[in-house]
Amino acid sequence: MRVALVLLVWGLWLPGSHAKAPADAPEVRQLLESAQYWAGRQRPDLVRQLMRKLLAIQPRHPEALETLGLAANPGSPPRRGALAPANSRVPTTSTRPRTARPAPSALALARAARTPIAQPAQAVIAHVPPAALPEAPADAGIPRVDVGEARAEEEPPARAEPDLQAVWEALDQRRAADGVRLGRALSERYPERPDVTRALALALRDAGLRGEARLGLEQAVRQSLEAPASLQWVARESRNALQALDARRQPEVATGLTWVYKPGDEAVSRLDSRVASLRVRQPWGDHGHWFGQLDSVRLEAGRADAAQLTRSGDWGSAALRQPPSPGGTPMHAHAQGRALVIGYEADRWRADIGTTPLGFEFAGLAAGLDLKGRVGSADWGVSLAHRPVTGSLLSYGGQRDLFSGIRWGAVRRTSALLQLATTWRGLEPFAQLEWATYRGHEVLPNREQAAAMGVDWALSRGADHYLAVGPVLRLRAFDNNQNHYSVGHGGYYSPQRSTTVSVPVQAAMRGTDLSWVVRVAPSWSQSSTTSAPRFPTRADLQAQAAAQGQGTYGSSRGPGAGWAWQSTWEYRMNAHWTTGFRVAAERSPDYAKEQVHLYLRWQEKPQRGPVPLWPSTVMPHAGV
């Protein structure tokens, strides 16, 4: 078998087997190209007519004779190289001789031509009864014929490259329906082009037709096997897109460790948070994923004795107490518990329900619902959520007063967020509006109104990199000041007026097994807080504080500069295991936070393409 194969290849490369191609006259090349075109259009009758015209010019032209012979006997396998014009329909940038990679024959193209995506493949050339080759006409020696007569019914289009720019613009602007329409039109004109097939498949994917998109990408891979060297990249990118689609059917188990540190007063505002997370995601066909997550949370605020607390006066009811003698058993401010959440996420919505950590001073329900869609050229999103406020031990888990025994804190935020974004002249402007209420145990209710607007400007964007800058203006306002830790306060930042301008710069890059994202955001803010009663929910304690001249907290106002920095790295160790980490820090005149996050992810199906450009971490469900 191997010997026969070698002899066959050697025979095809004998000198003179392709000698005619370089010497073909222009009218001959034009007839060959037209025959190739009509073969792709499933018109074998016109192919035969064109070949007879060619034989009228060159009665012994080998490719014309072979094509007619194959058309007369459709059961014969097409030989690569038949009807391969010097100026092929798909230009190539390869520097090798053309005979090193001959183009497929017109009959082979006709047999292998693909119909548009989501339509069943059909036989292209019907069976033709055996017939002898046509007799050479009397005027066979005439050197030229009217080539235009051979183009029956319509003129084949010029051999130009397909213009996919409109499809890419539609997908970039999230106009999937327009992308599908434009892609189908190009697919009808260029059914054998793998780059056109891939573009249509990506449009179908963005439109939610993933079954058709998967078939189209598989077809693009097959077409790339016979494509010129200049189109070989389509197979690689189509496989990557197939992997992304298959990820929707990918079961996943991941675990993460998150450490957050915020400096502050011992046992009051300091926070050392450690969370171990376990997340399981189970696909539901192409529709989305069910997921469940278990977070084991430990909060540590430090230790302080009664003398230290009474001297500060900003915790529990310590402001009403006389400072005792130093010493004694210090209070250990900490909490430990486990939170469980289950939910479902699809393309345009996500829902979850669970608990705050069971084992804290207070525990309760947490839930969220996210919706998104498109109106005209704008994307919209609506988020409804009921979540714990995780900024301090008091706001997250609640505490018990060492002096009075009162339990207070455990603030829950109920919010509604509306987001709008669009694309305009290469920019991506966006706007947000948010309303929220804050409620806790023995904590004064509060309300927040917030707005943000900005624009993302992508300086450079590609499949493997992204660089953008985006100035943002944020406005926030709370009804009352809850940034204290005495009974009745929630222990969370709540300015009455706050204006912040930030200019984040974000860069992302990936290779085969490694991806990273770095974000730096300098900022400037102007904020103000009003005075607040020391015990807003307890009239008896407030009266005692007023009698001692400690009835209110003072107000504050002023500008401040700050910055935030974050870096995330992800590395694929093998086909099933991926690891990564995130390091982040924030600084402002009155605020500081540091974060370290490590994670490990296992996926059931092997991953062979490049890692995603944007790493997928395993953060605590309640946030950090």
C-alpha positions in Angstrom: 0.0 0.0 0.0 2.8 2.4 0.9 4.6 1.6 -2.3 1.5 2.2 -4.4 1.0 5.5 -2.6 4.6 6.6 -3.3 4.3 5.6 -7.0 1.0 7.6 -7.3 2.6 10.7 -5.8 5.7 10.3 -8.0 3.4 9.9 -11.0 1.5 13.1 -10.2 4.8 15.0 -10.0 6.3 13.8 -13.3 7.7 16.6 -15.4 5.1 18.0 -17.7 2.1 17.0 -15.6 1.5 20.7 -14.7 3.5 22.2 -17.5 0.5 23.7 -19.3 -0.6 25.8 -16.3 2.0 28.5 -16.4 1.7 28.8 -20.2 -2.1 29.1 -20.3 -3.4 32.0 -22.3 -5.5 34.6 -20.5 -8.7 33.4 -22.2 -7.9 29.8 -21.0 -7.3 30.9 -17.4 -10.6 32.9 -17.5 -12.5 29.8 -18.7 -10.9 27.7 -15.9 -11.8 30.3 -13.3 -15.4 30.5 -14.5 -15.7 26.7 -14.5 -14.4 26.7 -10.9 -17.0 29.3 -10.0 -19.9 27.4 -11.5 -18.7 24.2 -9.9 -19.0 25.9 -6.6 -22.5 27.2 -7.6 -23.7 23.6 -8.3 -24.0 24.1 -12.1 -22.3 21.1 -13.7 -24.0 21.9 -17.0 -22.2 25.2 -17.3 -18.9 23.5 -16.2 -19.2 21.1 -19.2 -20.1 24.0 -21.5 -17.1 26.0 -20.5 -14.8 23.0 -20.8 -16.0 22.4 -24.4 -15.2 26.0 -25.1 -11.8 25.6 -23.7 -11.2 22.4 -25.8 -12.2 24.5 -28.8 -9.1 26.5 -28.1 -6.8 23.7 -26.9 -8.2 20.4 -27.9 -5.7 18.4 -25.7 -5.9 20.6 -22.5 -5.4 18.0 -19.7 -7.5 19.7 -17.0 -10.4 20.3 -19.4 -10.3 16.6 -20.5 -10.1 15.4 -17.0 -12.9 17.6 -15.7 -15.2 16.4 -18.5 -14.2 12.8 -17.8 -15.0 13.2 -14.2 -18.4 14.8 -14.9 -19.2 11.9 -17.2 -18.3 9.4 -14.4 -19.3 10.9 -11.1 -18.3 7.8 -9.2 -14.6 8.4 -10.0 -12.7 10.1 -7.1 -11.5 13.6 -8.1 -7.7 14.0 -8.3 -6.2 17.0 -6.6 -4.8 19.4 -9.2 -7.5 19.1 -11.8 -8.8 22.5 -12.8 -6.3 24.5 -10.7 -6.0 27.9 -12.4 -2.8 29.9 -12.0 -4.8 32.7 -10.5 -6.8 30.8 -8.0 -9.9 32.3 -6.4 -8.3 32.5 -3.0 -4.9 34.2 -3.2 -2.1 32.8 -1.1 0.9 34.4 0.5 2.9 31.1 0.4 6.3 31.4 -1.3 6.4 27.7 -2.2 5.8 26.7 -5.9 2.2 26.4 -6.8 2.5 22.7 -7.6 3.5 22.0 -4.0 -0.1 22.6 -2.9 -2.4 22.3 -5.9 -5.9 23.7 -5.6 -8.8 21.3 -5.6 -10.5 20.6 -8.9 -13.8 22.2 -9.9 -15.6 18.9 -9.6 -14.1 18.3 -6.2 -15.2 21.7 -5.1 -18.6 21.0 -6.4 -18.8 17.7 -4.5 -17.4 19.1 -1.3 -19.1 22.6 -1.4 -20.9 23.3 1.9 -24.4 24.7 2.0 -25.0 27.6 4.4 -25.0 26.8 8.1 -28.0 25.0 9.6 -29.0 23.7 6.1 -28.5 20.0 5.3 -25.7 19.2 3.0 -26.9 18.1 -0.5 -25.3 16.3 -3.4 -24.0 19.0 -5.7 -23.7 17.3 -9.1 -26.4 15.0 -10.1 -25.6 11.7 -11.9 -24.8 12.3 -15.6 -25.2 9.4 -18.0 -21.9 8.3 -19.5 -21.2 10.1 -22.7 -18.3 10.3 -25.0 -16.2 13.4 -25.2 -17.5 16.0 -27.6 -16.2 16.0 -31.1 -13.7 18.7 -31.8 -15.5 21.4 -33.8 -14.3 22.3 -37.2 -12.9 25.6 -36.1 -10.8 24.1 -33.4 -7.8 25.9 -34.7 -9.2 29.4 -34.1 -7.0 31.0 -31.4 -9.7 33.0 -29.6 -13.4 32.7 -28.9 -15.9 35.1 -27.3 -15.4 34.1 -23.7 -18.5 36.2 -22.6 -20.8 33.7 -24.4 -19.7 31.0 -22.0 -21.0 32.9 -19.0 -24.6 31.9 -19.2 -27.4 33.5 -17.2 -25.1 35.7 -15.0 -21.6 37.0 -14.7 -19.5 35.5 -11.9 -18.3 38.1 -9.4 -14.7 39.4 -9.5 -12.2 37.3 -7.7 -12.0 39.7 -4.7 -11.5 38.9 -1.1 -14.8 38.8 1.0 -15.3 42.0 3.0 -15.9 40.8 6.6 -15.5 44.3 8.1 -19.2 44.9 8.4 -19.7 41.6 10.2 -16.9 42.3 12.7 -18.3 45.8 13.4 -21.8 44.4 14.0 -20.4 41.9 16.5 -18.1 44.5 18.2 -21.2 46.7 18.6 -23.2 43.7 19.9 -25.6 43.7 17.0 -25.7 39.9 16.6 -28.8 39.9 14.4 -27.1 42.2 11.9 -24.0 40.0 12.1 -26.0 36.9 11.3 -27.7 38.6 8.3 -24.5 39.9 6.9 -22.7 36.6 7.5 -25.4 34.6 5.7 -25.2 36.9 2.7 -21.4 36.4 2.5 -21.7 32.7 3.1 -24.0 32.4 0.0 -21.4 34.1 -2.1 -18.3 32.4 -0.6 -19.6 29.0 0.6 -16.1 27.5 0.6 -14.3 30.2 2.4 -13.4 29.1 6.0 -13.0 32.7 7.3 -16.6 33.5 6.1 -17.9 30.4 7.6 -16.2 31.2 10.9 -17.5 34.8 10.9 -21.1 33.5 10.4 -20.6 31.0 13.2 -19.4 33.6 15.6 -22.5 35.8 14.8 -24.8 32.8 15.4 -23.0 32.2 18.7 -23.6 35.8 19.8 -27.2 35.5 18.7 -27.7 32.6 21.1 -27.9 29.9 18.3 -25.1 27.8 19.7 -26.0 24.5 18.0 -25.7 26.1 14.6 -22.6 28.0 15.7 -20.9 24.7 16.7 -21.7 23.1 13.4 -20.4 26.2 11.6 -17.1 26.3 13.5 -16.6 22.6 12.8 -17.2 23.2 9.1 -14.7 26.1 9.2 -12.1 23.7 10.6 -12.7 21.2 7.8 -12.6 23.9 5.1 -9.3 25.2 6.4 -7.7 21.8 5.7 -8.0 22.5 1.9 -7.5 26.3 2.2 -4.4 28.2 1.1 -1.7 28.9 3.6 -3.0 32.4 4.1 -6.2 31.0 5.7 -4.7 28.2 7.8 -5.2 30.4 10.9 -8.9 29.9 10.7 -8.6 26.3 11.9 -6.8 27.4 15.0 -9.2 30.2 15.9 -12.2 28.1 15.1 -10.9 25.4 17.5 -10.5 28.0 20.2 -14.1 29.2 19.7 -15.3 25.6 19.8 -13.5 25.2 23.1 -15.2 28.3 24.5 -18.6 26.9 23.4 -17.7 23.5 24.9 -16.9 25.3 28.2 -20.6 25.9 28.5 -21.0 22.2 28.8 -18.0 21.9 31.2 -18.5 20.6 34.7 -16.1 22.5 37.1 -14.9 22.3 40.7 -12.9 25.2 42.1 -11.5 26.2 45.4 -10.1 29.5 46.6 -8.5 31.2 49.6 -9.0 34.9 50.2 -7.3 37.1 52.8 -8.3 40.7 53.3 -6.6 43.1 55.8 -7.9 46.5 56.8 -6.0 48.4 59.6 -7.9 50.1 62.4 -8.5 50.2 66.1 -8.1 46.9 67.9 -11.4 45.0 68.4 -13.3 47.8 66.7 -12.5 48.8 63.2 -9.6 46.6 62.3 -10.5 43.6 60.1 -8.6 40.5 59.2 -10.8 38.3 57.0 -10.0 34.8 55.8 -12.4 32.9 53.5 -12.1 29.4 52.1 -14.4 28.8 49.2 -15.6 25.7 47.3 -17.6 26.1 44.2 -19.2 23.5 41.9 -20.7 24.4 38.5 -22.8 21.9 36.5 -23.9 22.7 32.9 -27.4 22.4 31.7 -27.0 21.8 28.0 -26.1 25.0 26.1 -28.5 27.1 28.3 -26.3 27.8 31.3 -24.9 26.5 34.6 -26.3 25.5 38.0 -23.8 26.4 40.7 -23.3 26.0 44.4 -20.7 27.6 46.7 -19.7 27.0 50.2 -17.7 29.8 52.0 -16.0 29.2 55.3 -15.5 32.6 56.8 -13.4 33.7 59.8 -13.3 37.4 60.8 -10.8 38.7 63.3 -10.9 42.3 64.7 -8.3 41.8 67.4 -8.3 42.0 71.2 -8.8 44.9 73.6 -9.6 45.2 77.3 -12.4 47.3 78.8 -10.0 50.1 79.6 -9.0 50.5 76.0 -12.6 50.5 74.8 -13.8 53.1 77.3 -10.9 55.4 76.4 -11.8 55.3 72.7 -15.5 55.6 73.4 -16.5 54.5 69.9 -17.7 51.0 70.6 -20.9 49.6 72.1 -21.9 51.7 75.1 -18.3 52.2 76.3 -18.6 56.0 76.1 -21.0 55.9 79.1 -18.6 53.8 81.3 -15.9 55.0 83.7 -12.5 53.7 82.6 -11.7 50.7 84.8 -8.2 49.8 85.9 -6.0 48.5 83.1 -5.7 44.7 82.9 -8.2 42.0 83.1 -9.2 39.5 80.5 -9.3 41.3 77.0 -12.2 41.0 74.8 -11.6 38.9 71.6 -13.6 40.4 68.7 -14.0 37.6 66.1 -16.6 35.6 64.3 -16.7 32.3 62.4 -19.3 30.7 60.2 -20.2 29.0 56.9 -22.4 30.4 54.1 -24.1 28.3 51.5 -25.5 29.6 48.2 -27.0 28.0 45.1 -28.0 29.6 41.8 -28.2 29.5 38.1 -26.5 31.6 35.4 -27.3 32.0 31.8 -26.4 34.4 29.1 -28.8 37.1 30.0 -29.8 36.4 33.6 -28.4 35.1 36.8 -30.1 34.3 40.1 -28.9 33.0 43.5 -30.2 32.5 47.0 -28.3 31.5 50.1 -27.4 32.4 53.7 -25.0 34.7 55.4 -22.4 32.8 57.5 -24.2 30.5 60.0 -22.4 30.9 63.3 -22.1 34.7 63.3 -23.9 36.8 65.9 -26.7 37.2 63.3 -27.4 35.1 60.2 -30.0 35.5 57.5 -30.8 35.1 53.8 -28.9 36.6 50.9 -30.2 36.7 47.3 -29.6 38.3 44.0 -31.0 38.6 40.4 -29.2 40.0 37.4 -30.8 40.7 34.0 -29.3 42.2 30.9 -30.4 42.9 27.3 -30.1 45.3 24.4 -32.3 48.1 23.1 -31.2 49.6 19.8 -27.5 50.1 20.0 -27.4 50.3 23.8 -26.8 47.4 26.3 -28.8 47.5 29.6 -28.5 45.7 32.8 -30.6 45.5 36.0 -29.4 44.0 39.3 -31.5 43.4 42.4 -29.6 42.2 45.5 -29.9 41.6 49.2 -26.4 41.2 50.5 -24.4 41.6 53.8 -22.2 44.6 54.2 -18.7 43.1 54.6 -16.6 46.2 55.5 -16.2 45.4 59.2 -16.9 42.7 61.8 -19.8 44.8 63.1 -21.5 45.3 59.7 -20.9 41.7 58.5 -21.6 39.5 61.5 -22.8 41.8 64.4 -21.4 42.0 67.9 -22.5 41.9 71.5 -21.8 44.9 73.8 -19.4 43.9 76.6 -21.0 46.4 79.0 -24.8 46.3 78.4 -25.2 42.9 76.6 -27.0 44.6 73.6 -26.5 42.8 70.3 -26.3 45.0 67.3 -24.9 45.3 63.8 -25.2 42.7 60.9 -26.2 45.3 58.2 -27.9 44.1 55.1 -28.0 46.1 51.9 -31.0 45.9 49.5 -30.2 47.5 46.2 -31.4 48.1 42.7 -28.8 49.0 40.0 -29.5 50.2 36.4 -26.7 50.2 33.9 -26.5 51.5 30.3 -23.6 51.2 27.9 -23.1 51.7 24.2 -20.4 52.1 21.5 -19.7 55.4 19.8 -16.8 56.1 17.5 -14.6 53.5 19.1 -15.5 54.6 22.6 -17.7 52.8 25.1 -19.6 55.3 27.3 -21.6 54.0 30.2 -23.8 55.2 33.0 -25.1 53.7 36.3 -27.9 54.6 38.7 -28.3 52.8 42.0 -30.7 53.0 45.0 -30.1 51.1 48.2 -31.4 50.7 51.7 -29.4 49.6 54.8 -30.9 47.8 57.7 -29.5 45.9 60.7 -30.2 44.8 64.2 -30.3 47.9 66.5 -28.9 50.0 63.7 -30.5 53.2 62.3 -31.9 52.5 58.8 -30.1 54.3 56.0 -30.6 55.1 52.3 -28.1 55.6 49.5 -28.3 57.2 46.1 -25.4 56.7 43.7 -24.6 57.5 40.1 -21.6 56.9 37.9 -20.7 57.8 34.3 -17.6 57.2 32.3 -16.1 56.0 29.1 -13.8 53.1 28.2 -11.3 53.8 25.5 -9.6 50.7 24.1 -6.1 51.8 23.1 -5.3 48.4 21.7 -7.5 45.3 21.5 -6.9 41.8 20.0 -7.7 38.2 20.7 -4.7 37.9 23.0 -4.3 41.4 24.5 -6.3 44.4 25.7 -5.2 47.9 26.8 -7.7 50.6 27.8 -8.1 53.7 29.8 -11.5 54.9 31.2 -12.1 58.0 33.3 -15.0 57.6 35.7 -17.1 60.1 37.7 -18.9 58.7 40.8 -21.4 60.4 43.0 -22.8 59.0 46.3 -25.1 60.3 49.0 -26.3 58.7 52.3 -29.2 60.0 54.4 -27.2 59.7 57.7 -23.7 58.9 58.9 -23.2 55.3 60.0 -19.4 55.2 60.0 -19.1 54.5 63.8 -19.2 51.5 66.1 -21.4 52.4 69.0 -24.8 50.9 69.6 -27.1 52.1 66.8 -24.4 52.5 64.2 -23.5 50.0 61.5 -19.7 50.4 61.1 -19.7 51.2 57.4 -18.6 54.1 55.3 -21.6 56.4 54.5 -20.7 60.0 53.6 -23.6 62.4 53.0 -21.9 63.8 49.9 -19.0 62.2 48.0 -17.6 63.0 44.5 -14.8 60.8 43.1 -13.0 61.0 39.8 -10.7 58.1 38.9 -8.8 57.2 35.8 -8.3 53.5 35.7 -5.8 52.0 33.2 -6.2 48.3 32.5 -4.0 45.9 30.5 -4.5 42.2 29.8 -2.5 39.6 27.9 -2.5 35.9 27.4 -0.3 33.1 25.9 -1.0 29.4 25.6 -1.0 28.6 29.3 -0.6 32.0 31.0 -2.8 35.1 31.2 -2.6 38.2 33.3 -4.5 41.4 34.0 -3.2 44.6 35.7 -5.3 47.5 36.7 -4.1 50.8 38.2 -6.6 53.5 39.2 -5.5 56.9 40.6 -8.4 58.9 42.1 -9.3 62.2 43.6 -12.4 62.7 45.9 -14.3 65.4 47.8 -16.5 64.1 50.6 -18.4 65.4 53.6 -20.1 63.7 56.6 -22.5 65.4 59.0 -22.6 65.1 62.8 -24.5 62.0 64.1 -26.1 61.1 67.5 -24.0 58.6 69.4 -26.9 56.2 70.1 -29.5 56.8 67.4 -31.7 53.8 68.2 -31.6 53.9 72.0 -33.2 57.0 73.6 -32.1 55.9 77.1 -28.5 55.6 76.2 -28.6 58.8 74.1 -30.0 60.8 77.0 -27.1 59.6 79.2 -24.6 60.5 76.6 -26.1 63.9 76.2 -26.0 64.5 79.9 -22.2 63.7 79.9 -21.6 66.0 76.9 -20.9 63.1 74.5 -24.2 63.1 72.6 -22.9 63.5 69.1 -20.1 62.7 66.8 -18.5 65.6 64.9 -18.8 66.3 61.1 -15.9 66.2 58.6 -15.2 67.6 55.2 -12.3 67.6 52.8 -10.6 66.5 49.6 -8.3 63.5 49.3 -6.2 61.7 46.7 -6.0 57.9 46.5 -5.1 55.0 44.3 -6.1 51.4 43.7 -4.0 48.6 42.2 -4.8 45.0 41.2 -3.1 42.2 39.4 -4.5 38.8 38.5 -2.5 35.9 37.0 -3.8 32.5 35.8 -1.7 29.5 34.7 -2.9 26.3 33.2 -0.9 23.5 34.7 -2.3 20.7 32.4 -5.4 19.9 30.4 -7.6 19.7 33.6 -6.0 21.9 36.3 -5.6 25.6 36.4 -4.3 27.8 39.2 -4.1 31.6 39.7 -3.7 34.4 42.2 -4.8 38.0 42.7 -3.1 40.7 44.7 -4.8 44.1 45.3 -4.4 47.2 47.4 -6.3 50.5 48.0 -5.1 53.7 49.7 -6.8 57.0 50.6 -6.4 59.5 53.4 -8.9 57.6 55.7 -9.0 54.2 54.2 -6.6 51.3 53.4 -7.2 47.7 52.3 -5.0 44.8 51.1 -6.1 41.6 49.5 -4.5 38.3 48.5 -6.4 35.6 46.7 -5.3 32.1 45.5 -7.4 29.6 43.6 -7.3 26.2 41.9 -9.8 25.0 39.3 -10.5 21.5 37.9 -12.4 20.9 34.7 -13.7 17.6 33.6 -13.0 18.0 29.8 -9.4 18.6 28.7 -8.5 22.1 27.7 -6.2 22.4 24.8 -6.6 25.9 23.5 -5.1 29.1 25.1 -6.3 30.1 28.5 -9.0 32.8 28.6 -7.9 36.4 28.3 -9.8 37.3 31.5 -9.0 35.0 34.5 -11.9 33.5 36.4 -11.3 33.7 40.1 -13.1 32.0 42.9 -14.0 34.9 45.2 -16.2 34.8 48.3 -19.9 35.0 47.2 -20.6 37.9 49.6 -17.7 40.0 48.3 -14.6 41.3 50.2 
